[in-house]
Amino acid sequence: MIPLNSRFSARLDARTKLIAVCAALIICVSTPAPKYAAFGAYFLVLVSAVALSGVSFRILARRLLVALPMVLLCAAFIPFLHPDSVGGGYSLGIGGLRVSNSGLLVLWNITAKAVLGVGLVTLLTETTPFPLLLRGLEQLRCPRIFLLLLGFCHRFLFVLRDEALRMKRAADARGFQGRWLWHAPVIGRMIGSLFLRGYERGERVYLAMASRGFNGGMPAAETPAALARTDRVFLACTLTVFLALRVALP
């Protein structure tokens, strides 16, 4: 998205943010890997938007760690890619392994697009409350069963977190540290107990909802209002900026 401040972001419709982020993601993912200047401009726009929106860079850094395992997995397989016949590569000095230029290009492509994707989604979720995101998805005609599952998953994560914290306090009160390898069976049993408790809590929640007339559907939302002029201008500017960077920069 284009740079924005937190007060301006709060006035934007959730549908506008969803469309803008999805469009920016599609443009970034469709950009060829060798267009380094375009990716540099994407990163500059993302960093500017995060800075002006009031989102903490510490939060962004923690969210970026989600993409780290995928990047490390790709990096581990790069030496096994077919070496370039023309472009050449670089020797690792270990058993004749070589890193080809095409392999490095694949690593750069995955890393850049993963960081941009996680950054854009973080900017969206940190500037828009989750209930507003669900309402925006519903107004955009997203399937209700998907919204129902998404809402339950979001709420149940906090239930699991509370159960895990209670189990941790109980273990700490009994002097359990769980720092060594031979403590793994105990930790495994704790994890199994956590999921059993979560399943039982889910059953109780479902019975409580069924007793109140829940039939598996969501109440129909009111007819969505048209996007305001500010939302339309923001959406047009965002698409123009990303498309211009995608086409103009090498």
VENQUI-V46850 format. One record per residue. N is the residue number from 1. RES is the residue in three letters. SS is DSSP state (helix for helix, strand for strand, loop for the rest). PSI is psi as a letter, one per 30 degrees, with the letter a starting at -180 (none if undefined). Layout:
BEGIN
N | RES | SS | PSI
N | RES | SS | PSI
END
This chain:
BEGIN
1 | MET | loop | l
2 | ILE | loop | l
3 | PRO | loop | k
4 | LEU | loop | l
5 | ASN | loop | l
6 | SER | helix | e
7 | ARG | helix | e
8 | PHE | helix | e
9 | SER | helix | e
10 | ALA | helix | f
11 | ARG | helix | f
12 | LEU | loop | k
13 | ASP | loop | k
14 | ALA | helix | e
15 | ARG | helix | e
16 | THR | helix | e
17 | LYS | helix | e
18 | LEU | helix | e
19 | ILE | helix | e
20 | ALA | helix | e
21 | VAL | helix | e
22 | CYS | helix | e
23 | ALA | helix | e
24 | ALA | helix | e
25 | LEU | helix | e
26 | ILE | helix | e
27 | ILE | helix | e
28 | CYS | helix | e
29 | VAL | helix | e
30 | SER | loop | f
31 | THR | loop | k
32 | PRO | loop | k
33 | ALA | loop | e
34 | PRO | loop | f
35 | LYS | loop | i
36 | TYR | helix | e
37 | ALA | helix | e
38 | ALA | helix | e
39 | PHE | helix | e
40 | GLY | helix | e
41 | ALA | helix | e
42 | TYR | helix | e
43 | PHE | helix | e
44 | LEU | helix | e
45 | VAL | helix | e
46 | LEU | helix | e
47 | VAL | helix | e
48 | SER | helix | e
49 | ALA | helix | e
50 | VAL | helix | e
51 | ALA | helix | e
52 | LEU | helix | f
53 | SER | helix | f
54 | GLY | loop | g
55 | VAL | loop | k
56 | SER | loop | k
57 | PHE | helix | f
58 | ARG | helix | e
59 | ILE | helix | e
60 | LEU | helix | e
61 | ALA | helix | e
62 | ARG | helix | e
63 | ARG | helix | e
64 | LEU | helix | f
65 | LEU | helix | f
66 | VAL | helix | e
67 | ALA | helix | f
68 | LEU | helix | e
69 | PRO | helix | e
70 | MET | helix | e
71 | VAL | helix | e
72 | LEU | helix | e
73 | LEU | helix | e
74 | CYS | helix | e
75 | ALA | helix | e
76 | ALA | helix | f
77 | PHE | helix | f
78 | ILE | helix | e
79 | PRO | helix | f
80 | PHE | helix | f
81 | LEU | loop | l
82 | HIS | loop | k
83 | PRO | loop | l
84 | ASP | loop | k
85 | SER | loop | f
86 | VAL | loop | e
87 | GLY | loop | f
88 | GLY | loop | a
89 | GLY | strand | a
90 | TYR | strand | k
91 | SER | strand | k
92 | LEU | loop | f
93 | GLY | loop | g
94 | ILE | loop | j
95 | GLY | loop | g
96 | GLY | loop | g
97 | LEU | loop | k
98 | ARG | strand | k
99 | VAL | strand | j
100 | SER | strand | l
101 | ASN | helix | e
102 | SER | helix | e
103 | GLY | helix | e
104 | LEU | helix | e
105 | LEU | helix | e
106 | VAL | helix | e
107 | LEU | helix | e
108 | TRP | helix | e
109 | ASN | helix | e
110 | ILE | helix | e
111 | THR | helix | e
112 | ALA | helix | e
113 | LYS | helix | e
114 | ALA | helix | e
115 | VAL | helix | e
116 | LEU | helix | e
117 | GLY | helix | e
118 | VAL | helix | e
119 | GLY | helix | e
120 | LEU | helix | e
121 | VAL | helix | e
122 | THR | helix | e
123 | LEU | helix | e
124 | LEU | helix | e
125 | THR | helix | f
126 | GLU | helix | f
127 | THR | helix | f
128 | THR | loop | k
129 | PRO | loop | k
130 | PHE | helix | e
131 | PRO | helix | e
132 | LEU | helix | e
133 | LEU | helix | e
134 | LEU | helix | e
135 | ARG | helix | e
136 | GLY | helix | e
137 | LEU | helix | e
138 | GLU | helix | e
139 | GLN | helix | f
140 | LEU | loop | g
141 | ARG | loop | h
142 | CYS | loop | k
143 | PRO | loop | k
144 | ARG | helix | e
145 | ILE | helix | e
146 | PHE | helix | e
147 | LEU | helix | e
148 | LEU | helix | e
149 | LEU | helix | e
150 | LEU | helix | e
151 | GLY | helix | e
152 | PHE | helix | e
153 | CYS | helix | e
154 | HIS | helix | e
155 | ARG | helix | e
156 | PHE | helix | f
157 | LEU | helix | e
158 | PHE | helix | e
159 | VAL | helix | e
160 | LEU | helix | e
161 | ARG | helix | e
162 | ASP | helix | e
163 | GLU | helix | e
164 | ALA | helix | e
165 | LEU | helix | e
166 | ARG | helix | e
167 | MET | helix | e
168 | LYS | helix | e
169 | ARG | helix | e
170 | ALA | helix | e
171 | ALA | helix | e
172 | ASP | helix | e
173 | ALA | helix | f
174 | ARG | loop | g
175 | GLY | loop | g
176 | PHE | loop | k
177 | GLN | loop | e
178 | GLY | loop | h
179 | ARG | loop | f
180 | TRP | loop | l
181 | LEU | helix | e
182 | TRP | helix | f
183 | HIS | helix | f
184 | ALA | helix | e
185 | PRO | helix | e
186 | VAL | helix | e
187 | ILE | helix | e
188 | GLY | helix | e
189 | ARG | helix | e
190 | MET | helix | e
191 | ILE | helix | e
192 | GLY | helix | e
193 | SER | helix | e
194 | LEU | helix | e
195 | PHE | helix | e
196 | LEU | helix | e
197 | ARG | helix | e
198 | GLY | helix | e
199 | TYR | helix | e
200 | GLU | helix | e
201 | ARG | helix | e
202 | GLY | helix | e
203 | GLU | helix | e
204 | ARG | helix | e
205 | VAL | helix | e
206 | TYR | helix | e
207 | LEU | helix | e
208 | ALA | helix | e
209 | MET | helix | e
210 | ALA | helix | e
211 | SER | helix | f
212 | ARG | loop | g
213 | GLY | loop | g
214 | PHE | loop | k
215 | ASN | loop | g
216 | GLY | loop | f
217 | GLY | loop | l
218 | MET | loop | k
219 | PRO | loop | k
220 | ALA | loop | k
221 | ALA | loop | l
222 | GLU | loop | l
223 | THR | loop | k
224 | PRO | loop | k
225 | ALA | loop | l
226 | ALA | loop | l
227 | LEU | loop | k
228 | ALA | loop | l
229 | ARG | helix | e
230 | THR | helix | e
231 | ASP | helix | e
232 | ARG | helix | e
233 | VAL | helix | e
234 | PHE | helix | e
235 | LEU | helix | e
236 | ALA | helix | e
237 | CYS | helix | e
238 | THR | helix | e
239 | LEU | helix | e
240 | THR | helix | e
241 | VAL | helix | e
242 | PHE | helix | e
243 | LEU | helix | e
244 | ALA | helix | e
245 | LEU | helix | e
246 | ARG | helix | e
247 | VAL | helix | e
248 | ALA | helix | e
249 | LEU | loop | k
250 | PRO | loop | none
END
